[in-house]
Amino acid sequence: MPINFSSRLERDFDESFFCKKTNVILQYVHFLNADSANIQTFFRGQAVSGFKYILSGCSCAVDFHGHFAKDFLTYNREKILPQAQITARENVIESLLNYIDEKFSEIPVAEKSNAAAFRFIYSSNDSDDEVGRYLMSYSVRFSDGSNKSLQQVLDQIEDGSLSSISSQKFSHESRGDGFLTRNSTEMALSLIIHFAVKRGLYYQLERGVSLPEEPTYAGPVSYIWNRLDVVPISTALMRELLLQKNDETHGIGVRVMFPCWGDYRKLAIRADVPWARKYRYRSSRNEFMVLPCLFNNKNEAVKMDFSDDFVKWVFNNRKVGGVTFDEIATLYKNLSEYLAQVIQSAAIVAA
């Protein structure tokens, strides 16, 4: 039975989708190959503002029909309350995921791979079901105007013919092979990284230089692919981190959680570490270690610190069960020597 509600929009109930789990009504749903799209928000037919989130890959009209106004809207019913923002976002995402599950057969063929990508981005679901089978046909768009399917991109990364994928969010200029187009970078990167890592590949982050005509914008970020378990970031980025000149971590504390590589995967920990910052690095492997140094003062070199108490804590919270206390201590000694060499190389570069 259709829900009876008034609206300032022309509403066709045959084109409406009501999500019973969230009490949200969706209309005009389109799945796009874009990092951002237009989300129109309503409350029982009346347009409301205040939805501050950008969702990748979908445009639609959302009516929070089943919500209670006093807990959801400002007094004049014109804006979503700040404290209701997170719930609103979760409801929109859950409603769209339900829409995909229930109406996938009705989604236009041209939008099916985008819908599959949306489901993956917001639920990490890469199942080989009716929806998931469209993931590999997702169109990866490059800044030179070319398009390749996700399958083609992954095959080229694996055979070495496409050695890097690069993103430049702000530049309007095509910058060569492997550069993703500016307005559909995040979705493509998430898919490429997830499935390339799943194939057993590794990548190293590298940052290029800014364009002379766009000096205020950060240089492009490149993902250099490798079959070897290489250091996750370039020496230049590692140097910036250890000299505390970049802001690639999030959280609080004087310790940093960093992605593991090589033998240092034995230092991976299974515990949540609220007292440490985390380096921004995407990988479904999700293996992070605590670096053996203290990050105190910005623009100053870190101080090495891997005391017995620190090693003991890592031992007690290790992810790899067979690693001994002495192995952890030795690995941290070797790691600290490598990091110290990176710091020393900064003086050589400066000279």
N, C-alpha and C positions, 0 to 999 in steps of 0.2 A: 504494500500500500504506500503510495507516494506521500511524502511529508508536505503538509500545507504550510507554506511560509510566503510572506510578501517579499518583494525584492525590487530594487531599482534597476536590475538587469533583466533582460529578456531571458527567462528561464524555461528550458524545455526539460521536463522530468526524465524523458527518455535519454537525455544526454547527461544526466546527473548521476553521480556515484555517491552513495551514502555509506560511510564506513561505520559499522556498528561498534567497533572497538573504541573509536575515538569520538563518535558523535559529530563527525565532520562531513560536510558535503563538498565534493569536488566537481568542478565543471571546466570545460575548455582545456583539458589536459593534453599537453603536447610534450613529447620527449625529444630533446635537442642535443646536438653535438656542440655544446657550449658550456663554459665554466660558470656562467651566470645567466639567469633568465628572469622574466617578470612573474612575480607572485602577487596576485591581487587578493586582498583579505577583506572579509565581510563578517558581520554578526547579524544573523537572521535577516539577510538581505540588505543591510545598511553597510556601506563602505566604512571600514575602520583602518586607521594607520597604526604605525608602531611596530610592525613586523620587521625587525632589523636584520634578519639573516638572509644570506644569499645561498640558494641551493643550486648545485650544479646540475645541468642537464634536463631541466623541466620547467615549463611555464604552465600556470593554471590559475583558476579562481578558487579560493578556499573560503567556505562559509563555516564558521565555528558555531554551528546551529545549536548544538546540544550543551554548550557551556553556560554557566551561570554568570550573568553580567557583573554582579558585585565582586566576584573573585577574578574576573577576567578583563574588565574594561574600566577606564577612568569614569568619573562621575557623569560626565556628559555623553558617555558611550561613543566617543570618537576615536579612542586610541587604546591599544592593548597595554595593560599595566606592565611596567618593567619586570615585576616579579613573576609575571605569567609568560614571559618571553620564551623561556626554555621549554616549558610545557607546550606552548603553541608550536614551536619548531618540531618537537618530538611527535606531536599529533599530526602535523603535516607530513612528515616523513613516513610515519607508520601508515597513514591513510594512502599515500602514494604507493607504498610497498604492497599494501593490500589490493590496491587498484591493479597493479601489475599482475599479482597472483590470480586475481579473479577475472580480469578482462584482457589478458594478454592476447588472446585470439582476435580481439576486436581492435587492437592497436595497429595502425597502418604499418605495412611491411617496411616502409622507409624509416620508421621510428623504432622498430623492434630491437635493433642492436643498441640504440641509445637507451631504451628502457632497460635492457639487460645490464648495460653499464651503470645506470642509475641504481639498480638493485644491488650490484656489487659494491659500489661506492658507499652506500648507506646501510648495508647489512653484511658485507664481506662474504656474500653468498656467491660462490663460483661453481655451484653444482651443475653437472652435465644433464640438466633437465630441459624442458621445452624452452624455458627462458634462457638458461645458461648457454645453450647451443648457439645462440646468436652473438655471444660475446666476441668470438674470434672474427666476426665480420664487422665489428665496430671500426669505423673509419678514422684513422689517425691522420690528422691534417698537418701539413708542413708549410713553413712560411714561404717556400718558393711556389706555392700553389698546388703542389702534388698531394695526392691522397693515397694511403695504403691501408689495407685491412690490418687489424691487430695481428692476425696470423702471419701476414707477410713481414711485418716489422719484427716479430719475434724470430721468425726463421732467418731473417737477415742478420739480426744480432747474434744468433747462435752460430751461423756460418762465417761470421766475421766481416761480412760485406757492409754492415752498418755498425761501426765501432762505438758510436756515441749518440746519445739523444740530448738535445740542448733546449733550454727554455729561456726566453727573454720576455718577461711580462710587459715591459714598457716600450720596447722598441717597435716601431712600425716597419722597420726595414728587414728584408730577407737577409739572413746572415750565413747562408750556405747550407750544405747537407746536414740533415739531422736536426734542424731547428724546427721546433713545433710552432704552429701558428699561435698568435698571441692570445686569442680568446677561447681556445680549447686546449689548454695546456694541462691543467690539473687532473682532469678525468683521464686523459691519455697517459700521463705519467703514472698515475696510480695503477692503471691496468698493465702497462708495460713492465713496471718494476715488479708487481706481484707475480706475473706469469713468467717473466725472465728468471727471477729468483727461484721459482718453482721448477724451472728447467735445470737448476743447478749452477746458474751463472752468478757472478758477483759484479759490483760496480764501485767505482771510485768517483766521489764528488770533486768537481773542479770548477773554479769560478774564473771567467774570462775578464777582459778589461772593458770598461765602459766605452761607448762610442764618443768620439770627440764632440759631436753635435748634441750629445745627450749626457753630459758629464755628471749630472745629479743622480742619474739612475745607475743602480748596481749593474755590474757586468752580467753576462749570461751564465747560467748554471748548467754545467754539462755532467752527464752521467756516462762515464767511460766504462764500457763493459769488458769483462775479463773472465776467462775460465778458471783463473787462479784466485785463491782467497786473499785478495790484496788488501792493503790498508784502506779503510773506507773513505778517506778524504786525502786530497793531494797534500804534498809537503807544505805548500804555501798556505793552505787552509789550516793545516795542523799548527803551523808557526803562528798564524793569527790567533788561533785558539789559546795556545800556550802563553802568548804575550798579552792575552786578554784584550785583543783589539777588535774582535767581532762579537756579534750578539746572536750566535747560532744555538744558544741553549735557552731552555725555559724552566722555570721553577725557582727555588731559593736554595741557599746553602753555599758552602765553599768547596764542595766536592762536585764532580761532574760524572754523570753516567754516559758512557761512550760505547758505540757499537763494537763488538768483538770481531777479531779476524785471526786467521791462522791458528797457531798454538795458543794464542790468547783467548780463544773460545773456552778454554778450560777455566778462565777467570769469570765466566758468566755467572750472574747471581740470579736466584729465583725470588728474592724478597723485593717488596716495594720499598723504595728509599725516598721518603718524603723530605729528607734533609739534604738531598742532592739535586742539582740541576740536570737536565737531560739534553743531550745534543740532538738536534733535529736531523733525523736520518730515517728514511723509509725502508723497511724490509720486513717481510713476513717471517723471517727467521727469529726476530725479536730476541736477540742475545746481546745483552749490555753488561759491561763491567764498570766498576768504579775506578777512575784513573788514580794513579798513585801520587797525586799532587793536590795542593791547596790553591784554590782560586780566590785570592783575597782582594787585591787592589787592581782596579781596571788600569789597563795600559802598562802593567808591570808583569814581568815573567813570573810564572807560577813557582811555588816552592815544592820540591819533592817531599813526599811524606808517605811512607809505607811501613809504619812501625809494626811490631809484633801484634799489638792489639788490633790494628787494622787488618792484618793478614788473618788473624784468628776470626774476626767478624766475617771476612770473605769466605773463609773455610767453612764456617758454620752455616753460611747462606749460599753455598755453591750450588750451581745447577747441575754440574757434572759430578755424579756421585763418587767416582773412583779416584778423583784427584786428591793428593795428599797435601798436608800443611806445607811440607818442604817444597813440593812442586810449585805451589802457589807463591811462596816466598821467592823462589828462583825466578819464576815468570815475572813477578813484579820488579825484581832487580833488573832483569833484562829490559823490561818495558821502560823503566825509569831512565836507563842508559840511552835508549833510543830517543825518548822524549827530550833528554838533556842535549843530545846531538842536534835535534831539530831547533832547539832554542839557540844553541851556539851558532848554527848556520845563519840565524837572523843577523848576527853581528857581521858575518862575512858578506851577506847580501847588502847590509847597510853601508859597509865600507866600500 
